[in-house]
């Protein structure tokens, strides 16, 4: 033991707040030794002799950790552990017993114990185990708080966007173009992405023989496919590295969130279905519904091919843009799994020169998107039903 060691502090608090430990053991001599040792180490330690009294204490007072004997009259250590985990999931819990039985230790860990020590206790090992257990529980609390804050932020942003959309009484080309510009500019990785996937989607849709109303719906859906990301925190959308499982779960809510934002707007009801399903896969392995084949709206199946083309042929922080030939080979490879084979077949029938012409057309006025989104889109009209006309539905 280090006599010069500073008082132990509760995680996240200042040096004046000692960590509080509850020792539960039916032998008074052991309680006295453990509490005396822990008090000398700078902890604030209390003791009691049974599980019922322990529950009363942790319900009325604040503790950071429990050191509990396994064998006690009445409720034993495992029973106390189960009750503590139900009501106090973030309280560190260390089991101590004179029974050198690995099965008891395994059972204690399965029930949620942070560590398992065998009597007679090595006091230095006990203090180390205690510190480690409390630090782990503190990190668990921080992660839970971070997750709650993310959820609250998403909820608040969603409410704000829903309120803004309710104020939109007339959905016209200028409104949608400005919204797409805002979406693109929020994510520097995909500047111009919305404009390109609209143009690509319309080219494929025309080749499929879609009528003007279908073209309008597909254009709106492609334009607004990532609108739900407005409700995703920047810390996730703009994160340069891989997302954690928790962050990915939040990110994947953007499809449903975008759908919820648009579904009540009459002019965008069809587009909302594309927004909801644009991450579905032809083989049923996508999200959020796991739709398969023709269950996925045609517009979303068209968009998926256009989106894949743009993703491969655009620069990313982790790689340079790939050639059309690479994109063509990859789209062919995932035909029938990720993408609809019928839509892929139509895509493959369109020449590389045609795709390059479309891409150059959408990029010609990139700088105008910042200040004059209407002008930026005006240059996208091409053969058949023009881009601007498709957006406006005329």
C-alpha positions in Angstrom: 0.0 0.0 0.0 1.3 3.5 -0.8 0.9 5.8 2.3 1.3 8.8 0.1 -1.5 7.9 -2.2 -4.0 10.7 -2.7 -7.6 10.1 -1.6 -9.5 8.0 -4.2 -12.0 10.1 -6.1 -15.3 9.2 -7.6 -15.0 9.0 -11.5 -15.8 12.4 -13.1 -15.6 14.3 -9.8 -13.0 16.5 -8.1 -10.3 15.4 -5.8 -12.5 16.2 -2.7 -15.1 13.5 -3.4 -14.0 10.0 -2.2 -15.3 6.9 -3.9 -17.8 5.1 -1.6 -17.4 1.4 -1.2 -19.9 -1.0 0.5 -18.4 -4.2 2.0 -21.0 -7.0 2.5 -19.8 -9.9 4.6 -21.3 -11.8 7.5 -18.0 -12.0 9.3 -17.4 -8.8 11.4 -13.6 -9.3 11.5 -13.3 -9.5 7.7 -15.5 -6.4 7.3 -13.3 -4.5 9.8 -10.1 -5.4 8.0 -11.4 -4.6 4.5 -13.0 -1.3 5.5 -9.9 -0.3 7.5 -7.7 -1.1 4.5 -9.9 0.8 2.0 -10.2 3.8 4.3 -6.4 4.0 4.5 -6.3 3.9 0.7 -8.5 7.0 0.6 -11.9 5.4 0.1 -15.0 6.0 2.1 -16.0 2.5 3.2 -19.1 1.1 5.0 -19.9 -2.4 5.9 -23.0 -4.6 6.5 -23.6 -8.3 7.2 -26.4 -9.3 4.8 -27.9 -8.8 1.4 -31.1 -7.2 2.7 -29.3 -4.5 4.6 -27.0 -3.9 1.6 -30.1 -3.2 -0.6 -31.4 -0.8 2.0 -28.1 1.1 2.0 -27.6 1.4 -1.7 -31.2 2.5 -2.0 -30.7 5.3 0.5 -27.1 6.2 -0.1 -24.7 6.7 -3.0 -22.0 4.0 -3.6 -19.5 3.5 -6.3 -18.8 -0.2 -5.7 -19.7 -3.3 -3.7 -17.4 -6.0 -2.4 -19.6 -8.9 -1.5 -19.0 -12.3 0.1 -20.4 -15.2 -1.8 -21.6 -17.4 1.1 -23.9 -15.5 3.6 -26.9 -16.5 5.7 -30.2 -15.8 3.8 -29.6 -14.4 0.4 -26.1 -15.2 -0.9 -23.8 -13.0 -3.0 -25.2 -14.2 -6.3 -28.7 -13.3 -5.2 -27.6 -9.8 -4.1 -25.7 -9.4 -7.4 -28.9 -10.2 -9.4 -30.9 -7.6 -7.4 -28.2 -5.0 -7.7 -28.0 -5.4 -11.4 -31.8 -5.0 -11.8 -31.9 -1.7 -9.9 -28.3 -0.3 -10.1 -26.8 -1.5 -13.4 -23.8 0.8 -13.3 -22.7 0.0 -9.8 -19.3 -1.9 -9.8 -19.6 -5.3 -8.1 -16.8 -7.6 -7.0 -17.5 -11.1 -5.6 -15.3 -12.5 -2.8 -15.4 -16.1 -1.5 -13.4 -18.7 0.3 -14.5 -21.2 -2.2 -11.8 -21.7 -4.8 -14.3 -23.0 -7.3 -14.1 -21.7 -10.9 -17.7 -22.5 -11.5 -18.7 -19.9 -8.9 -16.6 -17.3 -10.5 -18.0 -18.0 -14.0 -21.5 -17.9 -12.6 -20.8 -14.5 -10.9 -19.3 -13.0 -14.1 -22.3 -14.3 -16.1 -24.6 -12.5 -13.7 -22.8 -9.3 -14.2 -20.0 -9.2 -11.6 -17.0 -7.1 -12.6 -14.5 -9.3 -11.0 -14.1 -12.4 -8.7 -11.6 -12.7 -5.9 -10.7 -15.7 -3.7 -10.1 -15.4 0.1 -7.8 -14.8 1.8 -7.8 -11.6 -0.2 -4.6 -10.1 -1.5 -5.3 -6.5 -0.5 -3.2 -4.9 -3.3 -5.0 -7.1 -5.9 -8.4 -6.1 -4.4 -7.6 -2.4 -4.6 -6.5 -2.8 -8.3 -9.6 -4.8 -9.2 -11.8 -2.2 -7.4 -10.2 0.7 -9.3 -10.5 -1.1 -12.7 -14.1 -2.1 -12.1 -15.1 1.4 -11.2 -13.3 2.9 -14.2 -15.1 0.5 -16.5 -18.5 1.3 -15.0 -17.7 5.0 -15.3 -16.9 4.6 -19.0 -20.2 2.7 -19.4 -22.1 5.6 -17.9 -20.3 8.1 -20.2 -21.2 6.0 -23.2 -24.8 5.7 -22.2 -25.0 9.5 -21.6 -23.4 10.1 -25.0 -26.0 7.8 -26.7 -28.8 9.6 -24.9 -27.4 13.0 -26.0 -27.2 11.7 -29.6 -30.8 10.5 -29.5 -32.0 13.9 -28.0 -30.1 15.8 -30.7 -31.7 13.7 -33.4 -35.2 14.1 -31.9 -34.8 17.8 -31.7 -33.4 18.2 -35.2 -36.2 16.0 -36.6 -38.8 18.1 -34.9 -37.3 21.3 -36.3 -37.2 19.9 -39.8 -40.7 18.5 -39.6 -41.9 22.0 -38.5 -40.1 23.6 -41.4 -41.6 21.1 -43.9 -45.1 21.7 -42.6 -44.7 25.3 -43.6 -43.9 24.4 -47.2 -47.3 24.7 -49.0 -45.9 24.6 -52.5 -43.2 22.3 -53.5 -41.6 23.7 -56.7 -38.3 23.3 -58.5 -36.5 26.2 -56.7 -37.5 24.9 -53.2 -36.2 21.4 -53.9 -33.1 22.6 -55.6 -32.1 24.8 -52.7 -32.8 22.0 -50.3 -30.6 19.6 -52.4 -27.8 22.3 -52.4 -28.0 22.5 -48.6 -27.7 18.7 -48.3 -24.7 18.5 -50.6 -22.9 21.4 -49.0 -23.3 19.8 -45.5 -21.2 16.9 -46.6 -18.1 18.0 -48.6 -17.4 14.3 -49.5 -20.4 14.3 -51.8 -20.7 17.8 -53.2 -22.8 17.6 -56.4 -23.9 14.0 -55.6 -27.6 14.8 -55.6 -27.5 16.5 -59.0 -25.6 13.7 -60.6 -27.7 10.8 -59.3 -30.9 12.6 -60.5 -29.4 12.9 -64.0 -28.2 9.3 -64.0 -31.6 8.1 -62.6 -33.6 10.0 -65.2 -31.4 8.5 -68.0 -32.0 5.0 -66.8 -35.7 5.7 -66.2 -36.3 7.1 -69.7 -34.6 4.0 -71.1 -37.0 1.8 -69.1 -39.9 3.7 -70.6 -41.1 5.5 -67.5 -43.9 8.1 -68.1 -43.5 11.8 -67.1 -45.2 11.3 -63.7 -42.8 8.4 -62.9 -39.9 10.6 -64.0 -41.0 13.4 -61.7 -41.3 11.0 -58.7 -37.9 9.4 -59.4 -36.3 12.9 -59.8 -37.8 14.0 -56.5 -36.8 10.8 -54.7 -33.2 11.0 -56.0 -33.0 14.6 -55.1 -34.2 14.1 -51.5 -32.8 10.5 -50.8 -30.6 11.7 -48.0 -32.8 14.3 -46.5 -33.1 12.3 -43.3 -29.4 13.0 -42.7 -30.3 16.5 -41.7 -31.5 14.8 -38.4 -28.2 12.9 -37.9 -25.5 14.6 -35.8 -22.5 16.0 -37.6 -20.3 13.9 -35.4 -21.6 10.9 -37.2 -22.3 12.2 -40.7 -18.9 13.9 -41.0 -16.9 11.3 -39.0 -13.8 10.5 -41.1 -13.2 6.9 -39.8 -15.4 3.9 -39.5 -18.6 4.2 -37.5 -19.1 2.3 -34.3 -22.1 -0.1 -34.2 -24.1 2.4 -32.2 -23.2 5.2 -34.6 -24.1 3.0 -37.6 -27.5 2.3 -36.0 -28.1 6.0 -35.7 -27.0 6.6 -39.3 -29.3 3.9 -40.6 -32.3 5.8 -39.2 -31.9 8.4 -41.9 -34.0 6.4 -44.4 -37.0 6.1 -42.1 -36.5 9.7 -40.8 -36.5 11.1 -44.3 -39.7 9.1 -45.1 -41.4 10.4 -42.0 -40.5 14.0 -43.0 -42.0 13.7 -46.5 -44.8 11.2 -46.4 -47.5 13.7 -45.4 -46.6 16.2 -48.2 -49.0 15.3 -51.1 -46.6 16.2 -53.9 -43.8 14.1 -52.4 -45.7 11.0 -51.3 -44.1 8.9 -54.2 -40.7 10.4 -53.6 -41.0 9.5 -49.9 -41.2 5.8 -50.8 -37.9 6.1 -52.7 -36.3 7.9 -49.7 -37.5 5.1 -47.4 -36.2 2.2 -49.6 -33.1 3.6 -51.2 -30.9 1.3 -49.1 -32.8 -1.8 -49.7 -31.1 -4.6 -51.7 -32.5 -6.7 -54.5 -31.7 -9.9 -52.5 -33.4 -8.6 -49.3 -30.3 -7.8 -47.4 -30.8 -4.1 -47.1 -32.6 -1.8 -44.6 -34.8 -0.6 -43.0 -37.4 -3.2 -44.1 -35.4 -6.0 -45.8 -37.5 -5.7 -48.9 -36.7 -8.1 -51.8 -37.0 -7.9 -55.6 -40.1 -6.2 -56.9 -41.2 -5.4 -53.3 -38.7 -2.5 -53.7 -40.3 0.5 -55.6 -39.0 0.8 -59.2 -37.7 4.3 -58.5 -35.5 3.0 -55.6 -34.2 0.2 -57.8 -33.3 2.7 -60.5 -31.7 5.1 -58.0 -29.6 2.2 -56.5 -27.8 1.8 -59.9 -27.3 5.5 -60.4 -26.0 5.9 -56.8 -23.6 3.0 -57.3 -22.3 4.6 -60.5 -21.7 8.0 -58.8 -20.1 6.4 -55.7 -17.5 4.6 -57.8 -16.7 7.4 -60.2 -16.4 10.2 -57.6 -13.5 11.1 -55.4 -13.6 9.9 -51.7 -11.2 10.8 -48.9 -10.0 7.2 -48.9 -9.6 6.8 -52.7 -9.6 8.6 -56.0 -12.5 8.3 -58.4 -12.5 5.1 -60.4 -13.1 4.8 -64.2 -16.5 4.1 -65.9 -15.1 0.7 -66.8 -14.5 -0.2 -63.1 -18.0 1.0 -62.3 -19.5 -1.0 -65.1 -17.7 -4.2 -63.9 -18.8 -3.7 -60.3 -22.4 -3.0 -61.2 -22.4 -6.1 -63.3 -20.9 -8.1 -60.4 -23.6 -7.1 -57.9 -26.5 -7.5 -60.3 -29.0 -9.9 -58.7 -27.7 -9.4 -55.2 -27.5 -5.7 -54.5 -29.1 -4.4 -57.8 -32.1 -5.3 -60.0 -30.8 -7.2 -63.0 -33.4 -5.6 -65.3 -32.3 -2.1 -64.3 -28.6 -3.1 -64.6 -29.2 -4.5 -68.1 -30.7 -1.1 -69.2 -27.7 0.7 -67.6 -25.3 -1.5 -69.5 -27.0 -0.7 -72.8 -26.2 3.0 -72.4 -22.8 4.0 -73.8 -19.9 5.3 -71.7 -19.9 8.5 -73.8 -23.5 9.1 -72.8 -22.7 8.8 -69.1 -19.7 11.0 -69.4 -21.7 13.7 -71.2 -24.3 13.6 -68.5 -21.6 13.9 -65.8 -20.0 16.8 -67.5 -23.3 18.6 -67.8 -24.1 18.2 -64.1 -20.7 19.5 -63.1 -20.4 22.5 -65.5 -22.0 24.9 -63.0 -20.9 23.5 -59.7 -19.8 26.9 -58.4 -23.3 28.3 -59.1 -24.8 25.9 -56.7 -23.6 27.9 -53.7 -25.2 31.2 -54.7 -27.7 30.4 -57.5 -29.0 26.9 -57.2 -31.6 27.5 -59.9 -28.9 28.5 -62.4 -26.9 25.5 -61.5 -29.8 23.2 -62.3 -30.9 25.0 -65.4 -27.9 23.6 -67.3 -29.0 20.0 -66.7 -31.8 19.8 -69.3 -31.0 17.2 -71.9 -32.9 15.0 -74.4 -36.5 14.1 -73.8 -38.0 15.4 -70.5 -35.4 17.9 -69.2 -34.0 17.8 -65.7 -35.7 21.0 -64.6 -39.0 20.0 -66.0 -38.8 16.6 -64.2 -38.2 18.4 -60.9 -41.0 20.8 -61.4 -43.3 18.0 -62.7 -44.2 19.9 -65.9 
